[in-house]
Amino acid sequence: MASLYLLIPIAIVFVCIAVGIFLWAVRSEQFEDLERQGYDILFDEDEPGQNQAQTKKPRE
């Protein structure tokens, strides 16, 4: 029974922290564009000049 006096306040603090982090994420627009990350992976286009190191001839 004595452990409940310690565990309940700790659980309330953890819930408050989780709610605070969630509210921060919503206010900083972390959930605005959920599909962009998936499209970035699927339709990744190389920028010009990115693969220059691979296309150079090796030194002899």
PDB file of N, CA, C and O in Angstrom:
ATOM      1  N   MET A   1       0.828  -1.198   0.000  1.00  0.00           N
ATOM      2  CA  MET A   1       0.000   0.000   0.000  1.00  0.00           C
ATOM      3  C   MET A   1       0.870   1.258   0.000  1.00  0.00           C
ATOM      4  O   MET A   1       0.531   2.260  -0.630  1.00  0.00           O
ATOM      5  N   ALA A   2       1.978   1.190   0.705  1.00  0.00           N
ATOM      6  CA  ALA A   2       2.857   2.355   0.780  1.00  0.00           C
ATOM      7  C   ALA A   2       3.488   2.667  -0.570  1.00  0.00           C
ATOM      8  O   ALA A   2       3.806   3.820  -0.862  1.00  0.00           O
ATOM      9  N   SER A   3       3.669   1.632  -1.396  1.00  0.00           N
ATOM     10  CA  SER A   3       4.273   1.868  -2.710  1.00  0.00           C
ATOM     11  C   SER A   3       3.334   2.646  -3.632  1.00  0.00           C
ATOM     12  O   SER A   3       3.792   3.331  -4.546  1.00  0.00           O
ATOM     13  N   LEU A   4       2.026   2.545  -3.397  1.00  0.00           N
ATOM     14  CA  LEU A   4       1.073   3.300  -4.209  1.00  0.00           C
ATOM     15  C   LEU A   4       1.224   4.799  -4.006  1.00  0.00           C
ATOM     16  O   LEU A   4       0.994   5.582  -4.927  1.00  0.00           O
ATOM     17  N   TYR A   5       1.611   5.198  -2.798  1.00  0.00           N
ATOM     18  CA  TYR A   5       1.811   6.621  -2.524  1.00  0.00           C
ATOM     19  C   TYR A   5       2.981   7.190  -3.330  1.00  0.00           C
ATOM     20  O   TYR A   5       3.057   8.398  -3.552  1.00  0.00           O
ATOM     21  N   LEU A   6       3.868   6.337  -3.755  1.00  0.00           N
ATOM     22  CA  LEU A   6       4.989   6.751  -4.585  1.00  0.00           C
ATOM     23  C   LEU A   6       4.685   6.566  -6.072  1.00  0.00           C
ATOM     24  O   LEU A   6       5.027   7.430  -6.880  1.00  0.00           O
ATOM     25  N   LEU A   7       4.053   5.460  -6.443  1.00  0.00           N
ATOM     26  CA  LEU A   7       3.835   5.140  -7.852  1.00  0.00           C
ATOM     27  C   LEU A   7       2.774   6.013  -8.514  1.00  0.00           C
ATOM     28  O   LEU A   7       2.911   6.353  -9.690  1.00  0.00           O
ATOM     29  N   ILE A   8       1.732   6.380  -7.798  1.00  0.00           N
ATOM     30  CA  ILE A   8       0.666   7.195  -8.392  1.00  0.00           C
ATOM     31  C   ILE A   8       1.172   8.590  -8.761  1.00  0.00           C
ATOM     32  O   ILE A   8       0.892   9.035  -9.875  1.00  0.00           O
ATOM     33  N   PRO A   9       1.889   9.303  -7.911  1.00  0.00           N
ATOM     34  CA  PRO A   9       2.427  10.602  -8.343  1.00  0.00           C
ATOM     35  C   PRO A   9       3.432  10.495  -9.496  1.00  0.00           C
ATOM     36  O   PRO A   9       3.470  11.359 -10.371  1.00  0.00           O
ATOM     37  N   ILE A  10       4.241   9.438  -9.493  1.00  0.00           N
ATOM     38  CA  ILE A  10       5.180   9.248 -10.601  1.00  0.00           C
ATOM     39  C   ILE A  10       4.420   9.021 -11.904  1.00  0.00           C
ATOM     40  O   ILE A  10       4.808   9.558 -12.942  1.00  0.00           O
ATOM     41  N   ALA A  11       3.356   8.243 -11.868  1.00  0.00           N
ATOM     42  CA  ALA A  11       2.553   8.002 -13.066  1.00  0.00           C
ATOM     43  C   ALA A  11       1.887   9.290 -13.542  1.00  0.00           C
ATOM     44  O   ALA A  11       1.803   9.532 -14.746  1.00  0.00           O
ATOM     45  N   ILE A  12       1.422  10.104 -12.627  1.00  0.00           N
ATOM     46  CA  ILE A  12       0.791  11.380 -13.008  1.00  0.00           C
ATOM     47  C   ILE A  12       1.813  12.306 -13.648  1.00  0.00           C
ATOM     48  O   ILE A  12       1.496  13.004 -14.611  1.00  0.00           O
ATOM     49  N   VAL A  13       3.031  12.323 -13.127  1.00  0.00           N
ATOM     50  CA  VAL A  13       4.088  13.154 -13.717  1.00  0.00           C
ATOM     51  C   VAL A  13       4.418  12.670 -15.130  1.00  0.00           C
ATOM     52  O   VAL A  13       4.580  13.488 -16.035  1.00  0.00           O
ATOM     53  N   PHE A  14       4.518  11.358 -15.331  1.00  0.00           N
ATOM     54  CA  PHE A  14       4.789  10.822 -16.667  1.00  0.00           C
ATOM     55  C   PHE A  14       3.676  11.157 -17.655  1.00  0.00           C
ATOM     56  O   PHE A  14       3.952  11.478 -18.811  1.00  0.00           O
ATOM     57  N   VAL A  15       2.443  11.088 -17.218  1.00  0.00           N
ATOM     58  CA  VAL A  15       1.316  11.432 -18.093  1.00  0.00           C
ATOM     59  C   VAL A  15       1.363  12.911 -18.453  1.00  0.00           C
ATOM     60  O   VAL A  15       1.120  13.276 -19.603  1.00  0.00           O
ATOM     61  N   CYS A  16       1.673  13.761 -17.487  1.00  0.00           N
ATOM     62  CA  CYS A  16       1.777  15.200 -17.771  1.00  0.00           C
ATOM     63  C   CYS A  16       2.903  15.487 -18.757  1.00  0.00           C
ATOM     64  O   CYS A  16       2.748  16.324 -19.647  1.00  0.00           O
ATOM     65  N   ILE A  17       4.020  14.810 -18.611  1.00  0.00           N
ATOM     66  CA  ILE A  17       5.132  14.991 -19.546  1.00  0.00           C
ATOM     67  C   ILE A  17       4.731  14.532 -20.946  1.00  0.00           C
ATOM     68  O   ILE A  17       5.032  15.217 -21.924  1.00  0.00           O
ATOM     69  N   ALA A  18       4.061  13.392 -21.060  1.00  0.00           N
ATOM     70  CA  ALA A  18       3.637  12.877 -22.361  1.00  0.00           C
ATOM     71  C   ALA A  18       2.635  13.814 -23.014  1.00  0.00           C
ATOM     72  O   ALA A  18       2.719  14.054 -24.218  1.00  0.00           O
ATOM     73  N   VAL A  19       1.700  14.342 -22.262  1.00  0.00           N
ATOM     74  CA  VAL A  19       0.724  15.287 -22.808  1.00  0.00           C
ATOM     75  C   VAL A  19       1.430  16.566 -23.248  1.00  0.00           C
ATOM     76  O   VAL A  19       1.093  17.129 -24.290  1.00  0.00           O
ATOM     77  N   GLY A  20       2.394  17.027 -22.475  1.00  0.00           N
ATOM     78  CA  GLY A  20       3.151  18.218 -22.843  1.00  0.00           C
ATOM     79  C   GLY A  20       3.926  18.029 -24.136  1.00  0.00           C
ATOM     80  O   GLY A  20       3.942  18.921 -24.984  1.00  0.00           O
ATOM     81  N   ILE A  21       4.562  16.886 -24.296  1.00  0.00           N
ATOM     82  CA  ILE A  21       5.292  16.598 -25.533  1.00  0.00           C
ATOM     83  C   ILE A  21       4.340  16.507 -26.709  1.00  0.00           C
ATOM     84  O   ILE A  21       4.656  16.995 -27.795  1.00  0.00           O
ATOM     85  N   PHE A  22       3.185  15.895 -26.517  1.00  0.00           N
ATOM     86  CA  PHE A  22       2.203  15.797 -27.592  1.00  0.00           C
ATOM     87  C   PHE A  22       1.698  17.176 -27.999  1.00  0.00           C
ATOM     88  O   PHE A  22       1.586  17.469 -29.190  1.00  0.00           O
ATOM     89  N   LEU A  23       1.394  18.020 -27.024  1.00  0.00           N
ATOM     90  CA  LEU A  23       0.916  19.365 -27.348  1.00  0.00           C
ATOM     91  C   LEU A  23       1.995  20.183 -28.051  1.00  0.00           C
ATOM     92  O   LEU A  23       1.693  20.956 -28.961  1.00  0.00           O
ATOM     93  N   TRP A  24       3.252  20.018 -27.634  1.00  0.00           N
ATOM     94  CA  TRP A  24       4.349  20.705 -28.324  1.00  0.00           C
ATOM     95  C   TRP A  24       4.433  20.258 -29.781  1.00  0.00           C
ATOM     96  O   TRP A  24       4.621  21.081 -30.677  1.00  0.00           O
ATOM     97  N   ALA A  25       4.294  18.953 -30.015  1.00  0.00           N
ATOM     98  CA  ALA A  25       4.388  18.434 -31.378  1.00  0.00           C
ATOM     99  C   ALA A  25       3.248  18.959 -32.242  1.00  0.00           C
ATOM    100  O   ALA A  25       3.457  19.268 -33.416  1.00  0.00           O
ATOM    101  N   VAL A  26       2.056  19.065 -31.684  1.00  0.00           N
ATOM    102  CA  VAL A  26       0.922  19.575 -32.451  1.00  0.00           C
ATOM    103  C   VAL A  26       1.109  21.058 -32.743  1.00  0.00           C
ATOM    104  O   VAL A  26       0.846  21.498 -33.862  1.00  0.00           O
ATOM    105  N   ARG A  27       1.550  21.825 -31.778  1.00  0.00           N
ATOM    106  CA  ARG A  27       1.722  23.271 -31.973  1.00  0.00           C
ATOM    107  C   ARG A  27       2.871  23.596 -32.912  1.00  0.00           C
ATOM    108  O   ARG A  27       2.825  24.617 -33.598  1.00  0.00           O
ATOM    109  N   SER A  28       3.900  22.760 -32.963  1.00  0.00           N
ATOM    110  CA  SER A  28       5.029  23.026 -33.856  1.00  0.00           C
ATOM    111  C   SER A  28       4.831  22.364 -35.217  1.00  0.00           C
ATOM    112  O   SER A  28       5.774  22.245 -35.999  1.00  0.00           O
ATOM    113  N   GLU A  29       3.611  21.939 -35.492  1.00  0.00           N
ATOM    114  CA  GLU A  29       3.177  21.407 -36.795  1.00  0.00           C
ATOM    115  C   GLU A  29       3.964  20.172 -37.220  1.00  0.00           C
ATOM    116  O   GLU A  29       4.307  20.030 -38.393  1.00  0.00           O
ATOM    117  N   GLN A  30       4.249  19.286 -36.285  1.00  0.00           N
ATOM    118  CA  GLN A  30       4.940  18.043 -36.606  1.00  0.00           C
ATOM    119  C   GLN A  30       4.038  17.078 -37.371  1.00  0.00           C
ATOM    120  O   GLN A  30       4.536  16.187 -38.060  1.00  0.00           O
ATOM    121  N   PHE A  31       2.724  17.241 -37.260  1.00  0.00           N
ATOM    122  CA  PHE A  31       1.789  16.307 -37.873  1.00  0.00           C
ATOM    123  C   PHE A  31       1.105  16.890 -39.100  1.00  0.00           C
ATOM    124  O   PHE A  31       0.097  16.345 -39.553  1.00  0.00           O
ATOM    125  N   GLU A  32       1.623  17.980 -39.649  1.00  0.00           N
ATOM    126  CA  GLU A  32       0.963  18.631 -40.778  1.00  0.00           C
ATOM    127  C   GLU A  32       1.055  17.812 -42.058  1.00  0.00           C
ATOM    128  O   GLU A  32       0.046  17.627 -42.739  1.00  0.00           O
ATOM    129  N   ASP A  33       2.234  17.320 -42.399  1.00  0.00           N
ATOM    130  CA  ASP A  33       2.429  16.627 -43.665  1.00  0.00           C
ATOM    131  C   ASP A  33       2.943  15.221 -43.392  1.00  0.00           C
ATOM    132  O   ASP A  33       4.151  14.989 -43.349  1.00  0.00           O
ATOM    133  N   LEU A  34       2.022  14.290 -43.208  1.00  0.00           N
ATOM    134  CA  LEU A  34       2.403  12.937 -42.834  1.00  0.00           C
ATOM    135  C   LEU A  34       2.881  12.107 -44.017  1.00  0.00           C
ATOM    136  O   LEU A  34       3.598  11.125 -43.822  1.00  0.00           O
ATOM    137  N   GLU A  35       2.506  12.472 -45.236  1.00  0.00           N
ATOM    138  CA  GLU A  35       2.838  11.653 -46.398  1.00  0.00           C
ATOM    139  C   GLU A  35       4.135  12.074 -47.073  1.00  0.00           C
ATOM    140  O   GLU A  35       4.656  11.313 -47.889  1.00  0.00           O
ATOM    141  N   ARG A  36       4.677  13.239 -46.776  1.00  0.00           N
ATOM    142  CA  ARG A  36       5.866  13.728 -47.462  1.00  0.00           C
ATOM    143  C   ARG A  36       7.067  12.813 -47.258  1.00  0.00           C
ATOM    144  O   ARG A  36       7.818  12.561 -48.201  1.00  0.00           O
ATOM    145  N   GLN A  37       7.257  12.317 -46.051  1.00  0.00           N
ATOM    146  CA  GLN A  37       8.414  11.465 -45.787  1.00  0.00           C
ATOM    147  C   GLN A  37       8.364  10.185 -46.612  1.00  0.00           C
ATOM    148  O   GLN A  37       9.397   9.717 -47.092  1.00  0.00           O
ATOM    149  N   GLY A  38       7.190   9.624 -46.780  1.00  0.00           N
ATOM    150  CA  GLY A  38       7.052   8.433 -47.606  1.00  0.00           C
ATOM    151  C   GLY A  38       7.346   8.717 -49.069  1.00  0.00           C
ATOM    152  O   GLY A  38       7.994   7.915 -49.741  1.00  0.00           O
ATOM    153  N   TYR A  39       6.874   9.847 -49.562  1.00  0.00           N
ATOM    154  CA  TYR A  39       7.144  10.217 -50.947  1.00  0.00           C
ATOM    155  C   TYR A  39       8.621  10.516 -51.165  1.00  0.00           C
ATOM    156  O   TYR A  39       9.160  10.212 -52.229  1.00  0.00           O
ATOM    157  N   ASP A  40       9.274  11.100 -50.187  1.00  0.00           N
ATOM    158  CA  ASP A  40      10.695  11.384 -50.323  1.00  0.00           C
ATOM    159  C   ASP A  40      11.502  10.106 -50.502  1.00  0.00           C
ATOM    160  O   ASP A  40      12.482  10.089 -51.246  1.00  0.00           O
ATOM    161  N   ILE A  41      11.104   9.054 -49.834  1.00  0.00           N
ATOM    162  CA  ILE A  41      11.825   7.789 -49.955  1.00  0.00           C
ATOM    163  C   ILE A  41      11.533   7.133 -51.298  1.00  0.00           C
ATOM    164  O   ILE A  41      12.451   6.640 -51.954  1.00  0.00           O
ATOM    165  N   LEU A  42      10.273   7.121 -51.716  1.00  0.00           N
ATOM    166  CA  LEU A  42       9.897   6.438 -52.945  1.00  0.00           C
ATOM    167  C   LEU A  42      10.363   7.168 -54.198  1.00  0.00           C
ATOM    168  O   LEU A  42      10.795   6.531 -55.159  1.00  0.00           O
ATOM    169  N   PHE A  43      10.282   8.474 -54.200  1.00  0.00           N
ATOM    170  CA  PHE A  43      10.578   9.253 -55.393  1.00  0.00           C
ATOM    171  C   PHE A  43      11.819  10.103 -55.194  1.00  0.00           C
ATOM    172  O   PHE A  43      11.812  11.300 -55.484  1.00  0.00           O
ATOM    173  N   ASP A  44      12.875   9.492 -54.704  1.00  0.00           N
ATOM    174  CA  ASP A  44      14.119  10.198 -54.443  1.00  0.00           C
ATOM    175  C   ASP A  44      14.815  10.494 -55.760  1.00  0.00           C
ATOM    176  O   ASP A  44      15.094   9.584 -56.541  1.00  0.00           O
ATOM    177  N   GLU A  45      15.095  11.761 -56.006  1.00  0.00           N
ATOM    178  CA  GLU A  45      15.786  12.163 -57.220  1.00  0.00           C
ATOM    179  C   GLU A  45      17.159  12.677 -56.837  1.00  0.00           C
ATOM    180  O   GLU A  45      17.306  13.475 -55.913  1.00  0.00           O
ATOM    181  N   ASP A  46      18.158  12.207 -57.562  1.00  0.00           N
ATOM    182  CA  ASP A  46      19.514  12.671 -57.303  1.00  0.00           C
ATOM    183  C   ASP A  46      19.685  14.086 -57.815  1.00  0.00           C
ATOM    184  O   ASP A  46      19.223  14.428 -58.904  1.00  0.00           O
ATOM    185  N   GLU A  47      20.348  14.896 -57.026  1.00  0.00           N
ATOM    186  CA  GLU A  47      20.625  16.257 -57.440  1.00  0.00           C
ATOM    187  C   GLU A  47      21.849  16.257 -58.358  1.00  0.00           C
ATOM    188  O   GLU A  47      22.744  15.430 -58.186  1.00  0.00           O
ATOM    189  N   PRO A  48      21.900  17.168 -59.325  1.00  0.00           N
ATOM    190  CA  PRO A  48      23.075  17.207 -60.201  1.00  0.00           C
ATOM    191  C   PRO A  48      24.341  17.487 -59.407  1.00  0.00           C
ATOM    192  O   PRO A  48      24.350  18.320 -58.500  1.00  0.00           O
ATOM    193  N   GLY A  49      25.413  16.777 -59.762  1.00  0.00           N
ATOM    194  CA  GLY A  49      26.683  16.975 -59.084  1.00  0.00           C
ATOM    195  C   GLY A  49      26.841  16.142 -57.835  1.00  0.00           C
ATOM    196  O   GLY A  49      27.893  16.178 -57.197  1.00  0.00           O
ATOM    197  N   GLN A  50      25.814  15.389 -57.472  1.00  0.00           N
ATOM    198  CA  GLN A  50      25.889  14.608 -56.243  1.00  0.00           C
ATOM    199  C   GLN A  50      26.777  13.378 -56.434  1.00  0.00           C
ATOM    200  O   GLN A  50      27.449  12.953 -55.494  1.00  0.00           O
ATOM    201  N   ASN A  51      26.789  12.808 -57.626  1.00  0.00           N
ATOM    202  CA  ASN A  51      27.534  11.576 -57.876  1.00  0.00           C
ATOM    203  C   ASN A  51      28.829  11.844 -58.637  1.00  0.00           C
ATOM    204  O   ASN A  51      29.293  10.966 -59.366  1.00  0.00           O
ATOM    205  N   GLN A  52      29.415  12.996 -58.496  1.00  0.00           N
ATOM    206  CA  GLN A  52      30.628  13.314 -59.221  1.00  0.00           C
ATOM    207  C   GLN A  52      31.796  12.443 -58.774  1.00  0.00           C
ATOM    208  O   GLN A  52      32.657  12.105 -59.586  1.00  0.00           O
ATOM    209  N   ALA A  53      31.836  12.089 -57.541  1.00  0.00           N
ATOM    210  CA  ALA A  53      32.945  11.267 -57.050  1.00  0.00           C
ATOM    211  C   ALA A  53      32.928   9.889 -57.684  1.00  0.00           C
ATOM    212  O   ALA A  53      33.984   9.288 -57.877  1.00  0.00           O
ATOM    213  N   GLN A  54      31.750   9.377 -58.013  1.00  0.00           N
ATOM    214  CA  GLN A  54      31.640   8.046 -58.609  1.00  0.00           C
ATOM    215  C   GLN A  54      31.947   8.070 -60.102  1.00  0.00           C
ATOM    216  O   GLN A  54      32.361   7.049 -60.651  1.00  0.00           O
ATOM    217  N   THR A  55      31.756   9.205 -60.778  1.00  0.00           N
ATOM    218  CA  THR A  55      31.933   9.247 -62.218  1.00  0.00           C
ATOM    219  C   THR A  55      33.334   9.674 -62.644  1.00  0.00           C
ATOM    220  O   THR A  55      33.654   9.600 -63.830  1.00  0.00           O
ATOM    221  N   LYS A  56      34.179  10.119 -61.715  1.00  0.00           N
ATOM    222  CA  LYS A  56      35.542  10.500 -62.051  1.00  0.00           C
ATOM    223  C   LYS A  56      36.377   9.273 -62.345  1.00  0.00           C
ATOM    224  O   LYS A  56      36.170   8.199 -61.780  1.00  0.00           O
ATOM    225  N   LYS A  57      37.316   9.459 -63.235  1.00  0.00           N
ATOM    226  CA  LYS A  57      38.215   8.346 -63.573  1.00  0.00           C
ATOM    227  C   LYS A  57      39.237   8.176 -62.459  1.00  0.00           C
ATOM    228  O   LYS A  57      39.716   9.159 -61.895  1.00  0.00           O
ATOM    229  N   PRO A  58      39.567   6.943 -62.147  1.00  0.00           N
ATOM    230  CA  PRO A  58      40.591   6.726 -61.108  1.00  0.00           C
ATOM    231  C   PRO A  58      41.970   7.148 -61.620  1.00  0.00           C
ATOM    232  O   PRO A  58      42.250   7.074 -62.816  1.00  0.00           O
ATOM    233  N   ARG A  59      42.811   7.582 -60.711  1.00  0.00           N
ATOM    234  CA  ARG A  59      44.164   7.964 -61.065  1.00  0.00           C
ATOM    235  C   ARG A  59      45.002   6.738 -61.364  1.00  0.00           C
ATOM    236  O   ARG A  59      44.848   5.687 -60.743  1.00  0.00           O
ATOM    237  N   GLU A  60      45.881   6.894 -62.317  1.00  0.00           N
ATOM    238  CA  GLU A  60      46.741   5.774 -62.685  1.00  0.00           C
ATOM    239  C   GLU A  60      48.124   5.948 -62.151  1.00  0.00           C
ATOM    240  O   GLU A  60      48.981   5.092 -62.369  1.00  0.00           O
TER     241      GLU A  60
END
